[in-house]
């Protein structure tokens, strides 16, 4: 659950004017009463320490002491730079140590309100697996949380870093803080537990399929240059081409950014030379948009040009024509990351493990035989 979606409620009931000897205890009881009486619900954000201090005429240290006690007892938990929230109460337990049963999910690509279908499925699997042991998941998307002091304050059980991202700051944390796992990134130089897609094999599968259909002029619309997934998928594509005595033409590699917005301008450049009979988009969001753009251009799919994507998101089954793609078991990725994190928490000294989740080819309507009359020899770099 992304904490940024939680509601902020009005100020907590004020302290009584009499008997102000133990102010932190009175604030503690006031907050606890509001939670128990249902004025605050699980996931609601309570007022900040500054607001509590101002509202009740106490200093910030006193307010912090009361809130820290409630956090220790499991009534509240905090997320750095976002606030303090009411924890979920589990049946049959006097209290849930929410801070001690929270997994931090750090990502630079997840933004509330802008989470695409690929990451939505991945998150669903991750949260479902975490819930099996009554863990919550806090979404962290600020680089400042990587600082050791902030993470310590949050008292997280473990961390999942979901790519793409700069893994430099992560390297310094391996073995120095909470247990951590890398998800959907596979940096070769980072010695840490990793759960990632077998991008190289997925790239090979996509191009092998197009080669079987007779295509030799294959264009590629990738993600950002240098992204590890791009490097791996191009490597797989090159392996498939090599089996037919062909080389990957860099003239037919067009950099995208994994978003729909980049597709129109990229296709205009790509089709200007009329150099390809098939396009391999490196994710389905770009591929499904490509189908629409090509239709507007008067290009028929697959009669004039074949299209294949990567990920097999829900959209791939609803386009016209339906999209051939490389299936990624997205929910399995999320579940495996949590399982790997639990294993690391239980055996902190064990050697790190890299898990590659296999891909599979899904053939639908957007790929077909190479159009008759098109040259069969691929342009060389």
C-alpha positions in Angstrom: 0.0 0.0 0.0 1.5 3.3 -1.0 1.5 5.6 2.0 1.1 8.7 -0.1 -2.5 7.6 -0.8 -3.5 7.7 2.9 -5.7 10.4 4.4 -4.8 13.1 6.9 -7.3 13.4 9.6 -8.1 16.5 11.9 -6.1 17.2 15.0 -6.2 14.7 17.9 -8.4 15.4 20.9 -6.7 18.1 23.1 -5.2 17.3 26.5 -7.1 18.3 29.6 -5.8 21.5 31.2 -5.6 19.9 34.7 -2.8 17.7 36.0 -0.1 18.4 33.4 2.7 16.7 35.4 3.2 13.8 33.0 2.4 15.5 29.7 3.9 12.8 27.4 1.7 10.2 29.2 -1.4 12.4 28.7 -0.6 12.8 25.0 0.0 9.1 24.7 -3.4 8.3 26.2 -5.1 11.0 24.1 -3.8 9.5 20.8 -4.4 6.0 21.9 -8.0 6.8 22.8 -8.6 8.4 19.4 -7.3 5.3 17.7 -9.3 2.9 19.8 -12.5 4.9 19.4 -12.1 4.9 15.7 -11.4 8.5 15.1 -8.4 7.3 13.2 -8.3 4.2 11.1 -5.4 2.0 9.9 -3.4 3.9 7.3 -4.6 7.4 8.5 -1.8 9.9 9.0 -1.8 11.6 12.5 -0.7 15.2 13.0 3.0 15.9 12.9 5.2 16.4 16.0 5.2 20.1 15.4 1.4 20.1 15.1 1.0 18.1 18.3 3.5 20.4 20.2 1.6 23.5 19.0 -1.9 22.2 19.7 -1.1 20.9 23.2 1.4 23.5 24.4 4.2 21.0 24.9 7.7 20.8 23.5 8.6 18.6 20.6 10.7 16.2 22.7 7.7 15.5 24.9 5.5 14.8 21.9 8.1 12.5 20.4 8.4 10.5 23.6 4.6 9.8 23.5 4.6 8.9 19.8 7.7 6.7 20.1 5.9 4.7 22.9 2.9 4.2 20.7 5.2 3.1 17.9 6.9 0.6 20.1 3.6 -0.9 21.1 2.6 -1.2 17.5 -0.2 1.4 17.4 1.7 3.7 15.0 4.5 3.5 12.5 6.5 6.1 10.6 7.7 6.5 7.0 10.6 9.0 6.6 9.6 12.3 5.0 5.9 11.3 4.8 4.6 11.1 8.4 3.3 8.8 11.1 0.4 6.5 10.4 -2.0 4.3 12.3 -1.0 0.6 12.1 -3.4 -2.3 11.3 -4.5 -4.3 14.3 -4.5 -8.0 13.9 -7.1 -10.2 15.6 -6.0 -11.9 18.7 -2.9 -9.7 19.3 -2.5 -7.1 22.0 -0.5 -5.1 19.6 1.4 -5.3 16.3 4.9 -4.0 16.2 4.2 -2.4 12.8 7.7 -0.8 12.4 9.2 -4.2 13.0 6.8 -5.8 10.5 7.2 -3.4 7.7 9.1 -4.0 4.5 10.4 -0.9 2.7 10.1 -0.9 -1.1 12.4 1.7 -2.6 11.9 2.6 -6.3 12.5 5.6 -8.5 9.9 4.5 -11.1 6.9 4.1 -8.8 5.0 7.4 -8.4 1.5 7.5 -6.8 -1.1 7.9 -9.5 1.3 6.9 -12.3 2.0 3.2 -11.7 1.6 1.4 -15.0 0.1 -2.1 -15.5 3.5 -3.9 -15.4 4.5 -2.5 -12.0 0.9 -2.8 -10.7 0.9 -6.6 -11.2 4.4 -6.9 -9.7 3.3 -4.9 -6.6 0.2 -7.1 -6.2 2.3 -10.2 -6.0 4.8 -8.5 -3.6 2.0 -7.3 -1.3 0.1 -10.6 -1.3 3.2 -12.5 -0.3 4.1 -10.0 2.4 0.6 -10.2 3.8 0.9 -14.0 4.3 3.2 -13.2 7.3 1.3 -10.0 8.3 3.9 -7.7 6.9 3.0 -4.2 5.5 4.8 -2.7 2.6 5.9 1.0 2.7 6.7 2.7 -0.7 9.8 4.8 -0.5 10.7 6.9 -3.6 13.1 9.5 -2.2 16.9 9.1 -2.4 17.2 10.6 1.1 15.8 7.4 2.7 19.0 5.6 1.6 20.9 7.5 4.3 21.7 5.0 7.1 20.3 7.2 9.8 16.9 7.6 8.2 16.5 3.9 7.6 17.5 3.2 11.2 14.8 5.6 12.4 12.2 3.7 10.3 13.1 0.4 12.0 12.2 -1.6 8.9 12.5 -5.4 8.8 13.9 -5.4 5.3 14.3 -3.5 2.1 13.5 -4.3 -1.5 15.1 -2.1 -4.2 13.1 -2.2 -7.4 14.8 -1.0 -10.6 15.9 0.6 -12.7 18.0 2.7 -10.4 21.5 3.8 -9.6 22.7 0.9 -7.4 25.8 2.9 -6.1 24.2 3.9 -2.8 22.8 0.3 -2.4 26.3 -1.2 -2.5 27.3 0.6 0.7 24.3 -0.8 2.5 24.9 -4.5 1.8 25.6 -6.1 5.1 25.4 -2.8 6.9 21.7 -2.4 7.5 18.4 -4.2 7.2 18.3 -7.3 5.0 17.8 -6.3 1.3 16.9 -7.7 -2.0 17.2 -6.3 -5.5 14.1 -6.7 -7.7 13.8 -6.4 -11.4 17.4 -5.3 -11.7 20.4 -7.5 -12.2 23.6 -5.5 -11.8 26.6 -7.9 -12.3 28.9 -6.1 -10.0 26.6 -5.9 -7.0 27.0 -8.8 -4.5 23.5 -9.0 -3.2 20.3 -11.2 -3.4 18.6 -10.5 -6.7 15.3 -11.5 -8.3 15.1 -10.4 -12.0 13.7 -11.3 -15.4 15.7 -13.4 -17.8 15.9 -10.5 -20.2 18.5 -12.0 -22.4 16.4 -15.1 -23.1 13.3 -13.0 -23.6 15.1 -10.9 -26.2 16.3 -14.1 -27.9 12.7 -15.6 -27.9 11.2 -12.4 -29.5 13.7 -12.2 -32.3 13.7 -16.0 -33.0 10.0 -15.8 -33.5 10.3 -13.0 -36.0 13.1 -14.8 -37.8 10.9 -17.9 -38.1 8.4 -15.8 -39.9 11.0 -14.8 -42.5 11.8 -11.3 -41.1 15.4 -10.1 -41.5 15.0 -6.3 -41.3 14.0 -6.1 -37.6 13.9 -2.7 -35.8 14.2 -2.3 -32.0 12.5 0.4 -29.9 14.3 0.1 -26.5 14.3 1.6 -23.1 16.8 4.2 -22.0 20.3 3.6 -23.3 22.5 1.9 -20.7 19.6 0.4 -18.8 20.5 -3.1 -17.8 17.3 -4.6 -19.2 18.1 -3.0 -22.6 21.6 -4.3 -22.7 20.4 -7.8 -21.9 17.5 -7.9 -24.4 19.8 -6.6 -27.2 22.3 -9.3 -26.3 19.6 -12.0 -26.6 18.4 -10.5 -29.9 22.0 -10.6 -31.2 22.3 -14.3 -30.2 19.1 -15.1 -32.2 20.3 -13.2 -35.3 23.7 -15.0 -35.1 21.9 -18.4 -35.6 20.9 -17.1 -39.1 24.3 -15.6 -39.9 23.1 -12.1 -39.2 24.3 -9.2 -37.1 22.4 -6.7 -35.1 22.1 -3.5 -37.1 22.7 -0.5 -34.8 21.0 1.6 -37.5 17.8 -0.2 -36.5 18.1 0.4 -32.8 16.0 3.3 -31.6 16.1 4.6 -28.0 12.8 4.9 -26.2 12.0 5.4 -22.6 9.4 2.7 -21.9 6.5 5.2 -22.0 3.7 5.7 -24.5 4.7 9.3 -25.2 8.0 8.4 -26.9 6.4 6.1 -29.5 5.0 8.6 -32.1 8.3 10.5 -32.7 10.3 7.3 -32.6 8.1 5.6 -35.2 8.4 8.6 -37.5 12.2 8.3 -37.5 12.1 4.6 -37.7 9.7 4.3 -40.7 11.2 7.3 -42.6 13.7 5.0 -44.4 11.2 2.2 -44.7 13.9 -0.1 -43.5 12.1 -2.8 -41.5 9.4 -5.4 -41.8 9.1 -6.0 -38.0 9.5 -4.0 -34.8 10.4 -5.4 -31.4 9.2 -2.9 -28.7 11.0 -3.5 -25.4 7.7 -3.2 -23.4 4.0 -3.6 -24.1 3.1 0.0 -23.2 5.2 1.2 -26.2 4.0 -1.7 -28.4 0.3 -1.2 -27.8 0.7 2.5 -28.5 2.7 1.6 -31.6 -0.2 -0.4 -33.0 -2.4 2.7 -32.7 0.1 5.0 -34.3 0.8 2.6 -37.2 -3.0 2.3 -37.8 -3.2 6.1 -38.0 -0.3 6.1 -40.5 -2.1 3.7 -42.7 0.2 0.7 -41.9 -1.5 -2.7 -41.5 -0.4 -5.0 -38.8 0.8 -7.7 -39.4 0.3 -7.5 -43.2 2.7 -4.6 -43.8 4.7 -4.8 -40.6 4.8 -7.2 -37.6 4.9 -6.0 -34.0 6.0 -7.8 -30.9 6.2 -6.5 -27.3 7.6 -7.6 -23.9 5.9 -8.1 -20.5 2.4 -9.4 -21.5 0.4 -6.8 -19.6 -3.4 -6.9 -19.7 -3.5 -4.4 -22.6 -1.8 -6.9 -24.9 -5.0 -9.0 -25.0 -7.3 -6.1 -25.7 -5.6 -4.4 -28.7 -6.6 -4.8 -32.3 -4.9 -6.8 -33.5 -4.0 -8.6 -30.2 -0.3 -8.2 -29.4 2.3 -11.0 -29.6 4.7 -10.5 -26.7 7.1 -12.0 -24.3 5.4 -13.0 -21.1 6.9 -12.0 -17.8 5.4 -13.6 -14.7 5.1 -10.3 -12.9 3.3 -11.4 -9.7 5.8 -14.2 -9.4 8.6 -11.7 -9.4 7.0 -9.8 -6.5 6.4 -12.9 -4.5 9.9 -14.3 -5.1 11.4 -11.0 -3.9 9.6 -11.2 -0.6 10.5 -14.9 -0.2 14.1 -14.1 -0.9 14.0 -11.3 1.6 12.6 -13.6 4.3 15.4 -16.1 3.6 18.0 -13.4 3.9 16.4 -12.2 7.2 16.6 -15.8 8.6 20.1 -16.5 7.3 21.9 -13.2 7.1 25.4 -14.8 6.6 24.3 -17.0 3.7 25.9 -16.3 0.2 23.7 -14.1 -2.0 21.5 -15.8 -4.5 20.5 -14.5 -8.0 17.1 -15.7 -9.2 16.3 -15.3 -12.9 12.5 -15.7 -13.7 12.0 -17.3 -17.1 10.1 -15.7 -19.9 7.9 -17.3 -22.6 6.7 -16.4 -26.1 3.0 -15.6 -26.5 2.0 -15.5 -30.2 -1.2 -13.5 -31.0 -2.3 -11.6 -34.1 0.3 -8.8 -34.4 3.1 -10.9 -35.9 2.9 -12.6 -39.4 5.0 -13.6 -42.3 7.4 -11.2 -43.9 5.6 -9.2 -46.6 6.3 -10.6 -50.1 8.8 -8.6 -52.1 10.8 -7.3 -49.2 14.5 -7.9 -49.2 15.6 -10.8 -47.1 19.1 -9.6 -46.2 19.5 -7.6 -43.1 21.3 -4.2 -43.3 24.7 -4.6 -41.7 26.1 -2.1 -39.2 
